[in-house]
């Protein structure tokens, strides 16, 4: 059965502007009539996975009409880094029908018979989606900039700042971020640079 999907891919910028690379979020909206699984690769074919990973993909399924956020954090793991490392210089996204996973329960069979749909996007192709999302969500964009400004000020002036219930404290060469939940994150030797 051929699966026709229409996906909306949106990259969002994360809150931590002082990291080497922002944690970018990829939202996938399932506009099909089938539950789907999501994967990505630096190659244009689905990566090899063990069959014991199949329950994970089934558990993390995206239902019809549902949008799920996928993240790839870190300076060497962000979505743009993945695009740069990919063989075709694109973000290669793979969609697999959950019914296919349940029917075959064999990752290698699904991979070899190409029982998935691949979408590939350059950074340039993703930019209009990013811009449209930001225009539709100005409060979130404003929140990002407020957090970015507070983090930069804390590092630049080696002080403590706070915005939206998030506290940034520069102490002993480290940036501590206290989230509204009380959880503390620590960034060793934060530096300000240009992405």
N, C-alpha and C positions, 0 to 999 in steps of 0.2 A: 504494500500500500504506500502510495506516495504521500508524503506529509507536506502540506503547504502551510508555512508559518509566516506571519508578518510580525517582525520584532521591532521594538523601539529600544535603541541602545543609547543610554545617556551616561556621560561621565560627570560625576560631581566632584568638587574639590573638598578635601577634608578640612578639619579645623586646625591642624598643627602646621602652621606655616614656617616654623623654625626647623623642621626636620630636613634632612637631605633631599627628600622627595616627598611630596604630599601623598597621602593615602587616597587614591582615586577610587571612586565607587562606580560600579557599572550596574545600572538597573535594567533588568530584562522583563519586558511585559509580554505575556503569552496571549496573543490575539487569536490563537487557534482554538479548535474544539477538543483538543487532546491535552492531557497532562504531559509535560515535557521535562527532560533533564538537560542540564547545561554543562558544557566543558569547554576548555580552551587549549590552545597549543601554539608553540612557535612554528610548527609545521602545518602544512595544508591538509594533513590527514590526522584523524583522531589518534591521540597518543595511546600507547599500550597501557593497559591497566589490568590488575588482577581481578578475577571474578568476584572476590570477596569485597570489592569496592561497589558492586552493583547495588547492594542494600542502601549504601550511602546516597547514591544518585536517586534511588526511589524515594527515600526519606526526604531528600532535599528538592523534590519535584516542584514544578511551578504549574499550578492549576490554571485552567482556562480563565482568562480575565484577570489573573493575578500578576502582580509585579513583585519581583524579588531583587534585592540588592546583593551584588557580588563584589567582594573587595580583594585587592592585591596590594597590600601595604609594603612600604619600605623603599629605600633608595635603589635597591637592585631587584625589586620585585613588583614595582608599580606597573599599571597597564601601559603607560608610555614606554617603559623599559622593555616590556614584553614585545611591543610593536618593533622597537629597534632591534631586538634579538631575533625576531622571527625571520624565517627563510624568505618570505615574500614581502617583508616590511609592512605587515598589516596585522591587525588584531584578528585572529582566527577563532571564531566562536562556533561551537558545535552544538546542535540541538538534536536530542534523541527522544523519540516517542517513548513514554513510560511503558506502553503496551508492548513495544518491541523489547525492552529490557526484561519485562516479565515473561514474554513468550520464549525468548531464546536463552536468557540467563547466561550468556556466554559473550564476554566483552570482545574476544578475538574474532568470533563469528560476526558480530555486529560491525566491528572495525573492517574486517576483510571484505564483507559484502556491502560496505558503505551504507548501512542502514541508519544514516544520520543525515542531517542537512548542515552544510557549512556556510557561514557568512563571514566575509572578510572586509575589514574597514581600515583605511589609512587614518592617520591623525587628522588630516585635512577633511576627510569625510565625516568624522565625528564632531568637528568643531561646530557646524550649524545646529546639531542636536544639543550640544552643550549650551550654546547661546540661547536657543529657544527655551530650554529648561530654566535657565537663569532668569530670563525675562518673565517666565510664568511663576517664579518663586522668589520674588524680591526680598521677602523677610529672611529666608534662609541665606541668601547671598549677603545681606546686611550682617547677619549673625557671623558668617565666615570672616568678613572683613573686621568686625569688632574683635573677634577672637585673635585674628592675625595681628592686629594692631597691639592688643594687650600682650601677646607673646613676644613680639618684636621689642616692645618697650621694656619688658622685663629683662630681656637678654641685653639689649643695647645699653640700658641704664643700670643694669645689675641691681634690680629692685624687685618689689612685689607689686603686681597689678591684679585687677579682678574685673571680669565682665560676665554677665549672664550666669552668675553663680559658679563660674570657673575661675580658679585662682592660679596665677602664674608667679612662681617665686624663684629668683636666681640666687643660688647659694653654693658656695665652694666649687665654682666651676660647673654647676649642674643646674638645669632648669627642671623644677618640680611643678607639675600640673596637678592640682587637686580638683577632681570632678565634683559635680553636685552631689553624687552618691557618697563622697568622702574618699573614694579610691584615689591613690596618688600614683602618678606616672613620673618617671625620672628619665631625663635625657642628658647623657654625659657629654660635656664639652660642646654645648650647642653653638652653632655659628650661623651667621646671617649671610646668605648668598643669593644668587639669582637662579631660578629654575629655568 
